[in-house]
Amino acid sequence: MTHSYGYKRRTRHKFKKGFKQHGAIHISKTLTTYKIGDIVDVVVDGAIHKGMPYKYYHGRTGRVFNVNPRSIGVIVNKQVRNRIIPKRIHVRIEHLKLSTSRESFLAKIRENDQVQLK
């Protein structure tokens, strides 16, 4: 049998949920507020098919450029051969989470400010 060329091809393990993570999504995921300029991680929830981004963007980090009632616009960098293209995608809230990549940087800034005040 030949393999398929569908939109979600070869995502069996990529989009699966973790151990004891199955079931309905938590309400806190829906109630999270996103502002323009926030850094977010695109983590696809395989149980929610609406607003699901393409498989390439799973695990990527981007910056919010637009906020709509049901989706968030995210700028994600994509490498195509020898150049990096900033792609603008709209993703539903269920497939996003606020990134923690900047927290250590902000903590270091706060620590440096405390040292300068003393």
A tleap script that builds the chain and sets N, CA, C and O, in Angstrom:
source leaprc.protein.ff14SB
mol = sequence {
  NMET THR HIE SER TYR GLY TYR LYS ARG ARG
  THR ARG HIE LYS PHE LYS LYS GLY PHE LYS
  GLN HIE GLY ALA ILE HIE ILE SER LYS THR
  LEU THR THR TYR LYS ILE GLY ASP ILE VAL
  ASP VAL VAL VAL ASP GLY ALA ILE HIE LYS
  GLY MET PRO TYR LYS TYR TYR HIE GLY ARG
  THR GLY ARG VAL PHE ASN VAL ASN PRO ARG
  SER ILE GLY VAL ILE VAL ASN LYS GLN VAL
  ARG ASN ARG ILE ILE PRO LYS ARG ILE HIE
  VAL ARG ILE GLU HIE LEU LYS LEU SER THR
  SER ARG GLU SER PHE LEU ALA LYS ILE ARG
  GLU ASN ASP GLN VAL GLN LEU CLYS
}
set mol.1.N position { 0.826 -1.180 0.000 }
set mol.1.CA position { 0.000 0.000 0.000 }
set mol.1.C position { 0.875 1.250 0.000 }
set mol.1.O position { 1.882 1.300 0.706 }
set mol.2.N position { 0.507 2.236 -0.768 }
set mol.2.CA position { 1.258 3.479 -0.771 }
set mol.2.C position { 0.859 4.333 0.428 }
set mol.2.O position { -0.228 4.170 0.981 }
set mol.3.N position { 1.738 5.234 0.819 }
set mol.3.CA position { 1.419 6.100 1.951 }
set mol.3.C position { 0.584 7.282 1.476 }
set mol.3.O position { 0.571 7.629 0.295 }
set mol.4.N position { -0.113 7.889 2.435 }
set mol.4.CA position { -0.989 9.000 2.077 }
set mol.4.C position { -0.204 10.308 2.067 }
set mol.4.O position { 0.872 10.411 2.655 }
set mol.5.N position { -0.756 11.283 1.398 }
set mol.5.CA position { -0.139 12.602 1.324 }
set mol.5.C position { -1.023 13.651 1.980 }
set mol.5.O position { -1.010 14.813 1.573 }
set mol.6.N position { -1.791 13.257 2.989 }
set mol.6.CA position { -2.765 14.141 3.613 }
set mol.6.C position { -2.136 15.233 4.462 }
set mol.6.O position { -0.927 15.254 4.692 }
set mol.7.N position { -2.982 16.129 4.914 }
set mol.7.CA position { -2.554 17.293 5.686 }
set mol.7.C position { -1.944 16.893 7.031 }
set mol.7.O position { -0.977 17.509 7.480 }
set mol.8.N position { -2.505 15.863 7.676 }
set mol.8.CA position { -2.008 15.434 8.979 }
set mol.8.C position { -1.231 14.120 8.887 }
set mol.8.O position { -1.221 13.336 9.836 }
set mol.9.N position { -0.588 13.881 7.757 }
set mol.9.CA position { 0.134 12.625 7.567 }
set mol.9.C position { 1.305 12.525 8.556 }
set mol.9.O position { 1.946 13.524 8.883 }
set mol.10.N position { 1.564 11.317 9.014 }
set mol.10.CA position { 2.697 10.978 9.877 }
set mol.10.C position { 2.729 11.804 11.167 }
set mol.10.O position { 3.788 12.257 11.602 }
set mol.11.N position { 1.565 11.989 11.760 }
set mol.11.CA position { 1.499 12.734 13.018 }
set mol.11.C position { 0.960 11.859 14.145 }
set mol.11.O position { 0.505 12.381 15.163 }
set mol.12.N position { 1.004 10.552 13.983 }
set mol.12.CA position { 0.429 9.642 14.963 }
set mol.12.C position { 1.030 9.845 16.347 }
set mol.12.O position { 0.303 9.879 17.340 }
set mol.13.N position { 2.332 9.976 16.420 }
set mol.13.CA position { 2.990 10.129 17.714 }
set mol.13.C position { 3.172 11.596 18.091 }
set mol.13.O position { 3.231 11.924 19.275 }
set mol.14.N position { 3.259 12.463 17.119 }
set mol.14.CA position { 3.487 13.885 17.376 }
set mol.14.C position { 2.301 14.529 18.069 }
set mol.14.O position { 2.486 15.343 18.975 }
set mol.15.N position { 1.074 14.180 17.661 }
set mol.15.CA position { -0.114 14.822 18.204 }
set mol.15.C position { -0.759 14.048 19.343 }
set mol.15.O position { -1.806 14.463 19.841 }
set mol.16.N position { -0.174 12.945 19.769 }
set mol.16.CA position { -0.805 12.160 20.832 }
set mol.16.C position { -0.663 12.857 22.174 }
set mol.16.O position { 0.272 13.627 22.392 }
set mol.17.N position { -1.601 12.579 23.068 }
set mol.17.CA position { -1.565 13.147 24.402 }
set mol.17.C position { -0.739 12.248 25.307 }
set mol.17.O position { -0.592 11.051 25.058 }
set mol.18.N position { -0.209 12.843 26.352 }
set mol.18.CA position { 0.638 12.104 27.275 }
set mol.18.C position { -0.145 11.164 28.171 }
set mol.18.O position { -1.375 11.140 28.148 }
set mol.19.N position { 0.584 10.393 28.959 }
set mol.19.CA position { 0.005 9.441 29.891 }
set mol.19.C position { -0.848 10.170 30.921 }
set mol.19.O position { -0.377 11.107 31.567 }
set mol.20.N position { -2.101 9.745 31.077 }
set mol.20.CA position { -3.082 10.334 31.999 }
set mol.20.C position { -3.410 11.793 31.649 }
set mol.20.O position { -3.821 12.555 32.524 }
set mol.21.N position { -3.238 12.178 30.418 }
set mol.21.CA position { -3.554 13.541 29.985 }
set mol.21.C position { -4.769 13.581 29.058 }
set mol.21.O position { -5.092 14.639 28.519 }
set mol.22.N position { -5.442 12.457 28.866 }
set mol.22.CA position { -6.580 12.386 27.949 }
set mol.22.C position { -7.814 13.034 28.569 }
set mol.22.O position { -7.854 13.291 29.772 }
set mol.23.N position { -8.804 13.292 27.749 }
set mol.23.CA position { -10.053 13.851 28.236 }
set mol.23.C position { -10.214 15.302 27.856 }
set mol.23.O position { -9.452 15.842 27.054 }
set mol.24.N position { -11.212 15.923 28.442 }
set mol.24.CA position { -11.538 17.310 28.124 }
set mol.24.C position { -10.418 18.242 28.584 }
set mol.24.O position { -9.687 17.941 29.528 }
set mol.25.N position { -10.298 19.386 27.894 }
set mol.25.CA position { -9.275 20.353 28.282 }
set mol.25.C position { -9.714 21.114 29.523 }
set mol.25.O position { -10.909 21.231 29.794 }
set mol.26.N position { -8.760 21.625 30.270 }
set mol.26.CA position { -9.055 22.375 31.485 }
set mol.26.C position { -9.546 23.775 31.114 }
set mol.26.O position { -9.160 24.334 30.088 }
set mol.27.N position { -10.393 24.317 31.958 }
set mol.27.CA position { -10.984 25.628 31.684 }
set mol.27.C position { -9.925 26.725 31.745 }
set mol.27.O position { -10.077 27.763 31.102 }
set mol.28.N position { -8.866 26.512 32.501 }
set mol.28.CA position { -7.816 27.527 32.614 }
set mol.28.C position { -7.118 27.760 31.276 }
set mol.28.O position { -6.605 28.849 31.018 }
set mol.29.N position { -7.101 26.739 30.434 }
set mol.29.CA position { -6.499 26.878 29.106 }
set mol.29.C position { -7.302 27.874 28.264 }
set mol.29.O position { -6.729 28.663 27.513 }
set mol.30.N position { -8.613 27.831 28.392 }
set mol.30.CA position { -9.471 28.729 27.643 }
set mol.30.C position { -9.460 30.139 28.227 }
set mol.30.O position { -9.577 31.117 27.488 }
set mol.31.N position { -9.321 30.249 29.544 }
set mol.31.CA position { -9.396 31.543 30.218 }
set mol.31.C position { -8.065 32.299 30.233 }
set mol.31.O position { -8.009 33.424 30.729 }
set mol.32.N position { -7.016 31.715 29.710 }
set mol.32.CA position { -5.723 32.408 29.664 }
set mol.32.C position { -5.819 33.601 28.725 }
set mol.32.O position { -6.318 33.482 27.606 }
set mol.33.N position { -5.337 34.753 29.186 }
set mol.33.CA position { -5.378 35.947 28.356 }
set mol.33.C position { -4.040 36.116 27.644 }
set mol.33.O position { -2.975 35.987 28.249 }
set mol.34.N position { -4.116 36.402 26.365 }
set mol.34.CA position { -2.932 36.642 25.553 }
set mol.34.C position { -2.961 38.086 25.076 }
set mol.34.O position { -3.995 38.589 24.637 }
set mol.35.N position { -1.818 38.739 25.169 }
set mol.35.CA position { -1.705 40.121 24.725 }
set mol.35.C position { -0.721 40.192 23.563 }
set mol.35.O position { 0.128 39.315 23.402 }
set mol.36.N position { -0.842 41.230 22.763 }
set mol.36.CA position { 0.081 41.412 21.645 }
set mol.36.C position { 1.481 41.591 22.206 }
set mol.36.O position { 1.702 42.394 23.113 }
set mol.37.N position { 2.422 40.836 21.656 }
set mol.37.CA position { 3.800 40.887 22.114 }
set mol.37.C position { 4.182 39.732 23.017 }
set mol.37.O position { 5.368 39.525 23.273 }
set mol.38.N position { 3.199 38.964 23.514 }
set mol.38.CA position { 3.506 37.801 24.356 }
set mol.38.C position { 4.258 36.746 23.554 }
set mol.38.O position { 4.063 36.607 22.346 }
set mol.39.N position { 5.118 36.009 24.246 }
set mol.39.CA position { 5.816 34.890 23.619 }
set mol.39.C position { 5.048 33.621 23.979 }
set mol.39.O position { 4.800 33.351 25.154 }
set mol.40.N position { 4.671 32.840 22.958 }
set mol.40.CA position { 3.856 31.645 23.162 }
set mol.40.C position { 4.510 30.441 22.484 }
set mol.40.O position { 5.265 30.579 21.521 }
set mol.41.N position { 4.197 29.260 23.013 }
set mol.41.CA position { 4.615 27.997 22.413 }
set mol.41.C position { 3.416 27.377 21.714 }
set mol.41.O position { 2.314 27.358 22.263 }
set mol.42.N position { 3.624 26.872 20.509 }
set mol.42.CA position { 2.574 26.185 19.770 }
set mol.42.C position { 2.693 24.704 20.109 }
set mol.42.O position { 3.630 24.034 19.675 }
set mol.43.N position { 1.733 24.195 20.892 }
set mol.43.CA position { 1.709 22.783 21.272 }
set mol.43.C position { 0.356 22.245 20.856 }
set mol.43.O position { -0.657 22.552 21.486 }
set mol.44.N position { 0.328 21.452 19.813 }
set mol.44.CA position { -0.925 20.980 19.227 }
set mol.44.C position { -1.606 19.984 20.165 }
set mol.44.O position { -0.978 19.039 20.641 }
set mol.45.N position { -2.891 20.206 20.423 }
set mol.45.CA position { -3.722 19.268 21.179 }
set mol.45.C position { -4.471 18.419 20.161 }
set mol.45.O position { -5.359 18.921 19.470 }
set mol.46.N position { -4.128 17.156 20.063 }
set mol.46.CA position { -4.692 16.269 19.057 }
set mol.46.C position { -6.180 16.044 19.192 }
set mol.46.O position { -6.822 15.631 18.226 }
set mol.47.N position { -6.764 16.305 20.381 }
set mol.47.CA position { -8.183 16.082 20.596 }
set mol.47.C position { -9.030 17.200 19.997 }
set mol.47.O position { -10.213 16.994 19.725 }
set mol.48.N position { -8.450 18.369 19.788 }
set mol.48.CA position { -9.172 19.504 19.232 }
set mol.48.C position { -8.742 19.669 17.786 }
set mol.48.O position { -7.587 20.001 17.520 }
set mol.49.N position { -9.652 19.442 16.849 }
set mol.49.CA position { -9.298 19.487 15.432 }
set mol.49.C position { -9.468 20.871 14.828 }
set mol.49.O position { -8.816 21.196 13.835 }
set mol.50.N position { -10.339 21.694 15.416 }
set mol.50.CA position { -10.540 23.042 14.880 }
set mol.50.C position { -9.334 23.913 15.207 }
set mol.50.O position { -8.774 23.834 16.300 }
set mol.51.N position { -8.950 24.730 14.261 }
set mol.51.CA position { -7.877 25.689 14.498 }
set mol.51.C position { -6.534 25.073 14.743 }
set mol.51.O position { -5.659 25.704 15.335 }
set mol.52.N position { -6.348 23.831 14.292 }
set mol.52.CA position { -5.091 23.126 14.507 }
set mol.52.C position { -4.055 23.604 13.483 }
set mol.52.O position { -4.335 23.610 12.284 }
set mol.53.N position { -2.869 24.002 13.939 }
set mol.53.CA position { -1.853 24.436 12.980 }
set mol.53.C position { -1.223 23.250 12.263 }
set mol.53.O position { -1.394 22.102 12.674 }
set mol.54.N position { -0.500 23.532 11.200 }
set mol.54.CA position { 0.192 22.493 10.452 }
set mol.54.C position { 1.260 21.859 11.336 }
set mol.54.O position { 1.779 22.504 12.247 }
set mol.55.N position { 1.587 20.600 11.068 }
set mol.55.CA position { 2.466 19.831 11.947 }
set mol.55.C position { 3.848 20.433 12.122 }
set mol.55.O position { 4.494 20.179 13.139 }
set mol.56.N position { 4.327 21.225 11.164 }
set mol.56.CA position { 5.649 21.838 11.278 }
set mol.56.C position { 5.733 22.759 12.494 }
set mol.56.O position { 6.783 22.846 13.132 }
set mol.57.N position { 4.636 23.444 12.820 }
set mol.57.CA position { 4.645 24.456 13.860 }
set mol.57.C position { 4.530 23.883 15.266 }
set mol.57.O position { 4.646 24.628 16.240 }
set mol.58.N position { 4.304 22.576 15.396 }
set mol.58.CA position { 4.209 21.930 16.703 }
set mol.58.C position { 5.554 22.041 17.423 }
set mol.58.O position { 6.580 21.601 16.905 }
set mol.59.N position { 5.542 22.632 18.618 }
set mol.59.CA position { 6.759 22.792 19.396 }
set mol.59.C position { 7.520 24.078 19.107 }
set mol.59.O position { 8.569 24.312 19.707 }
set mol.60.N position { 7.023 24.912 18.210 }
set mol.60.CA position { 7.706 26.166 17.856 }
set mol.60.C position { 7.275 27.288 18.800 }
set mol.60.O position { 6.195 27.250 19.390 }
set mol.61.N position { 8.141 28.273 18.924 }
set mol.61.CA position { 7.862 29.430 19.762 }
set mol.61.C position { 7.706 30.653 18.880 }
set mol.61.O position { 8.476 30.846 17.939 }
set mol.62.N position { 6.715 31.478 19.179 }
set mol.62.CA position { 6.474 32.672 18.386 }
set mol.62.C position { 5.962 33.815 19.236 }
set mol.62.O position { 5.826 33.696 20.453 }
set mol.63.N position { 5.682 34.924 18.572 }
set mol.63.CA position { 5.218 36.135 19.241 }
set mol.63.C position { 3.816 36.488 18.749 }
set mol.63.O position { 3.542 36.416 17.551 }
set mol.64.N position { 2.932 36.868 19.668 }
set mol.64.CA position { 1.543 37.201 19.346 }
set mol.64.C position { 1.505 38.537 18.605 }
set mol.64.O position { 2.079 39.528 19.055 }
set mol.65.N position { 0.808 38.545 17.444 }
set mol.65.CA position { 0.635 39.798 16.703 }
set mol.65.C position { -0.825 40.191 16.559 }
set mol.65.O position { -1.118 41.315 16.152 }
set mol.66.N position { -1.755 39.287 16.885 }
set mol.66.CA position { -3.172 39.574 16.716 }
set mol.66.C position { -3.975 38.721 17.695 }
set mol.66.O position { -3.646 37.557 17.925 }
set mol.67.N position { -5.020 39.298 18.265 }
set mol.67.CA position { -5.892 38.566 19.183 }
set mol.67.C position { -7.312 38.674 18.678 }
set mol.67.O position { -7.832 39.777 18.513 }
set mol.68.N position { -7.949 37.535 18.429 }
set mol.68.CA position { -9.330 37.445 17.979 }
set mol.68.C position { -10.150 36.720 19.042 }
set mol.68.O position { -9.576 36.171 19.982 }
set mol.69.N position { -11.469 36.705 18.920 }
set mol.69.CA position { -12.277 36.014 19.937 }
set mol.69.C position { -11.940 34.529 20.105 }
set mol.69.O position { -11.946 34.031 21.230 }
set mol.70.N position { -11.653 33.825 19.036 }
set mol.70.CA position { -11.394 32.399 19.138 }
set mol.70.C position { -9.986 31.977 18.740 }
set mol.70.O position { -9.612 30.821 18.941 }
set mol.71.N position { -9.206 32.884 18.185 }
set mol.71.CA position { -7.862 32.493 17.746 }
set mol.71.C position { -6.857 33.587 18.064 }
set mol.71.O position { -7.209 34.737 18.325 }
set mol.72.N position { -5.618 33.193 18.032 }
set mol.72.CA position { -4.509 34.093 18.310 }
set mol.72.C position { -3.576 34.067 17.106 }
set mol.72.O position { -3.204 32.994 16.631 }
set mol.73.N position { -3.202 35.230 16.617 }
set mol.73.CA position { -2.246 35.326 15.527 }
set mol.73.C position { -0.830 35.282 16.072 }
set mol.73.O position { -0.485 36.039 16.979 }
set mol.74.N position { 0.001 34.387 15.513 }
set mol.74.CA position { 1.356 34.175 16.015 }
set mol.74.C position { 2.341 34.291 14.858 }
set mol.74.O position { 2.099 33.755 13.777 }
set mol.75.N position { 3.450 34.990 15.084 }
set mol.75.CA position { 4.541 35.046 14.109 }
set mol.75.C position { 5.574 34.012 14.518 }
set mol.75.O position { 6.155 34.086 15.601 }
set mol.76.N position { 5.797 33.039 13.627 }
set mol.76.CA position { 6.748 31.957 13.880 }
set mol.76.C position { 7.776 31.959 12.765 }
set mol.76.O position { 7.423 32.092 11.594 }
set mol.77.N position { 9.043 31.813 13.118 }
set mol.77.CA position { 10.101 31.752 12.110 }
set mol.77.C position { 10.184 30.355 11.525 }
set mol.77.O position { 10.111 29.361 12.248 }
set mol.78.N position { 10.339 30.285 10.195 }
set mol.78.CA position { 10.456 29.008 9.494 }
set mol.78.C position { 11.666 29.075 8.581 }
set mol.78.O position { 11.800 29.994 7.774 }
set mol.79.N position { 12.555 28.080 8.719 }
set mol.79.CA position { 13.733 28.047 7.861 }
set mol.79.C position { 13.396 27.311 6.573 }
set mol.79.O position { 12.952 26.163 6.595 }
set mol.80.N position { 13.613 27.988 5.453 }
set mol.80.CA position { 13.416 27.398 4.134 }
set mol.80.C position { 14.734 27.557 3.381 }
set mol.80.O position { 15.098 28.653 2.953 }
set mol.81.N position { 15.425 26.459 3.233 }
set mol.81.CA position { 16.764 26.434 2.627 }
set mol.81.C position { 17.710 27.401 3.350 }
set mol.81.O position { 18.081 27.150 4.497 }
set mol.82.N position { 18.101 28.491 2.706 }
set mol.82.CA position { 19.114 29.358 3.303 }
set mol.82.C position { 18.543 30.637 3.896 }
set mol.82.O position { 19.302 31.568 4.165 }
set mol.83.N position { 17.240 30.717 4.109 }
set mol.83.CA position { 16.666 31.928 4.670 }
set mol.83.C position { 15.627 31.577 5.743 }
set mol.83.O position { 15.082 30.473 5.775 }
set mol.84.N position { 15.379 32.539 6.603 }
set mol.84.CA position { 14.386 32.360 7.659 }
set mol.84.C position { 13.223 33.298 7.365 }
set mol.84.O position { 13.395 34.513 7.274 }
set mol.85.N position { 12.032 32.712 7.218 }
set mol.85.CA position { 10.842 33.469 6.849 }
set mol.85.C position { 9.938 33.599 8.075 }
set mol.85.O position { 9.580 32.585 8.674 }
set mol.86.N position { 9.558 34.830 8.466 }
set mol.86.CA position { 8.579 34.976 9.548 }
set mol.86.C position { 7.175 34.673 9.020 }
set mol.86.O position { 6.642 35.426 8.204 }
set mol.87.N position { 6.581 33.580 9.482 }
set mol.87.CA position { 5.251 33.162 9.033 }
set mol.87.C position { 4.214 33.649 10.039 }
set mol.87.O position { 4.428 33.587 11.249 }
set mol.88.N position { 3.078 34.137 9.516 }
set mol.88.CA position { 1.971 34.583 10.363 }
set mol.88.C position { 0.861 33.538 10.292 }
set mol.88.O position { 0.271 33.327 9.233 }
set mol.89.N position { 0.580 32.891 11.410 }
set mol.89.CA position { -0.459 31.868 11.451 }
set mol.89.C position { -1.467 32.244 12.540 }
set mol.89.O position { -1.124 32.894 13.528 }
set mol.90.N position { -2.707 31.823 12.339 }
set mol.90.CA position { -3.742 31.994 13.352 }
set mol.90.C position { -4.044 30.617 13.935 }
set mol.90.O position { -4.330 29.669 13.204 }
set mol.91.N position { -3.976 30.526 15.246 }
set mol.91.CA position { -4.113 29.258 15.951 }
set mol.91.C position { -5.155 29.423 17.036 }
set mol.91.O position { -5.221 30.464 17.690 }
set mol.92.N position { -5.975 28.392 17.232 }
set mol.92.CA position { -6.938 28.433 18.328 }
set mol.92.C position { -6.224 28.349 19.666 }
set mol.92.O position { -5.111 27.831 19.760 }
set mol.93.N position { -6.878 28.863 20.700 }
set mol.93.CA position { -6.275 28.980 22.028 }
set mol.93.C position { -5.880 27.619 22.606 }
set mol.93.O position { -4.929 27.532 23.383 }
set mol.94.N position { -6.599 26.561 22.237 }
set mol.94.CA position { -6.321 25.233 22.791 }
set mol.94.C position { -4.942 24.719 22.397 }
set mol.94.O position { -4.393 23.843 23.066 }
set mol.95.N position { -4.383 25.252 21.326 }
set mol.95.CA position { -3.104 24.773 20.821 }
set mol.95.C position { -1.940 25.680 21.212 }
set mol.95.O position { -0.843 25.542 20.671 }
set mol.96.N position { -2.166 26.604 22.144 }
set mol.96.CA position { -1.121 27.531 22.566 }
set mol.96.C position { -0.916 27.468 24.067 }
set mol.96.O position { -1.814 27.077 24.812 }
set mol.97.N position { 0.274 27.855 24.505 }
set mol.97.CA position { 0.535 28.084 25.925 }
set mol.97.C position { 1.591 29.166 26.044 }
set mol.97.O position { 2.454 29.306 25.178 }
set mol.98.N position { 1.516 29.934 27.128 }
set mol.98.CA position { 2.495 30.989 27.352 }
set mol.98.C position { 3.868 30.364 27.548 }
set mol.98.O position { 4.013 29.387 28.283 }
set mol.99.N position { 4.864 30.922 26.899 }
set mol.99.CA position { 6.213 30.360 26.951 }
set mol.99.C position { 6.913 30.750 28.244 }
set mol.99.O position { 6.703 31.843 28.770 }
set mol.100.N position { 7.738 29.856 28.744 }
set mol.100.CA position { 8.529 30.127 29.944 }
set mol.100.C position { 9.975 30.436 29.582 }
set mol.100.O position { 10.828 30.512 30.466 }
set mol.101.N position { 10.262 30.615 28.301 }
set mol.101.CA position { 11.639 30.815 27.867 }
set mol.101.C position { 12.204 32.155 28.325 }
set mol.101.O position { 13.421 32.299 28.444 }
set mol.102.N position { 11.354 33.128 28.581 }
set mol.102.CA position { 11.821 34.466 28.939 }
set mol.102.C position { 11.893 34.675 30.446 }
set mol.102.O position { 12.448 35.681 30.889 }
set mol.103.N position { 11.355 33.766 31.243 }
set mol.103.CA position { 11.291 33.961 32.688 }
set mol.103.C position { 12.663 34.016 33.340 }
set mol.103.O position { 12.881 34.827 34.240 }
set mol.104.N position { 13.591 33.174 32.907 }
set mol.104.CA position { 14.925 33.185 33.510 }
set mol.104.C position { 15.639 34.500 33.200 }
set mol.104.O position { 16.374 35.022 34.038 }
set mol.105.N position { 15.424 35.030 32.002 }
set mol.105.CA position { 16.016 36.312 31.620 }
set mol.105.C position { 15.474 37.446 32.488 }
set mol.105.O position { 16.235 38.290 32.961 }
set mol.106.N position { 14.149 37.463 32.696 }
set mol.106.CA position { 13.542 38.498 33.529 }
set mol.106.C position { 13.973 38.370 34.989 }
set mol.106.O position { 14.150 39.379 35.672 }
set mol.107.N position { 14.143 37.138 35.473 }
set mol.107.CA position { 14.606 36.928 36.848 }
set mol.107.C position { 16.029 37.453 37.013 }
set mol.107.O position { 16.371 38.015 38.054 }
set mol.108.N position { 16.852 37.270 35.991 }
set mol.108.CA position { 18.229 37.772 36.047 }
set mol.108.C position { 18.246 39.302 36.079 }
set mol.108.O position { 19.059 39.896 36.787 }
set mol.109.N position { 17.357 39.940 35.318 }
set mol.109.CA position { 17.263 41.399 35.325 }
set mol.109.C position { 16.852 41.907 36.706 }
set mol.109.O position { 17.423 42.875 37.208 }
set mol.110.N position { 15.847 41.245 37.327 }
set mol.110.CA position { 15.404 41.649 38.656 }
set mol.110.C position { 16.538 41.501 39.675 }
set mol.110.O position { 16.723 42.356 40.541 }
set mol.111.N position { 17.285 40.417 39.560 }
set mol.111.CA position { 18.408 40.172 40.472 }
set mol.111.C position { 19.488 41.247 40.303 }
set mol.111.O position { 20.040 41.726 41.294 }
set mol.112.N position { 19.791 41.624 39.075 }
set mol.112.CA position { 20.782 42.668 38.821 }
set mol.112.C position { 20.315 44.020 39.362 }
set mol.112.O position { 21.121 44.796 39.876 }
set mol.113.N position { 19.019 44.300 39.248 }
set mol.113.CA position { 18.481 45.544 39.784 }
set mol.113.C position { 18.622 45.592 41.309 }
set mol.113.O position { 18.933 46.642 41.869 }
set mol.114.N position { 18.395 44.465 41.974 }
set mol.114.CA position { 18.541 44.399 43.436 }
set mol.114.C position { 19.990 44.642 43.844 }
set mol.114.O position { 20.246 45.317 44.841 }
set mol.115.N position { 20.934 44.102 43.087 }
set mol.115.CA position { 22.352 44.279 43.398 }
set mol.115.C position { 22.750 45.747 43.227 }
set mol.115.O position { 23.529 46.271 44.022 }
set mol.116.N position { 22.223 46.415 42.199 }
set mol.116.CA position { 22.561 47.815 41.962 }
set mol.116.C position { 21.977 48.741 43.026 }
set mol.116.O position { 22.573 49.774 43.330 }
set mol.117.N position { 20.827 48.395 43.596 }
set mol.117.CA position { 20.206 49.234 44.622 }
set mol.117.C position { 20.966 49.176 45.944 }
set mol.117.O position { 20.934 50.132 46.720 }
set mol.118.N position { 21.636 48.079 46.199 }
set mol.118.CA position { 22.360 47.924 47.492 }
set mol.118.C position { 23.674 48.639 47.490 }
set mol.118.O position { 24.396 48.607 48.487 }
savepdb mol mol.pdb
quit
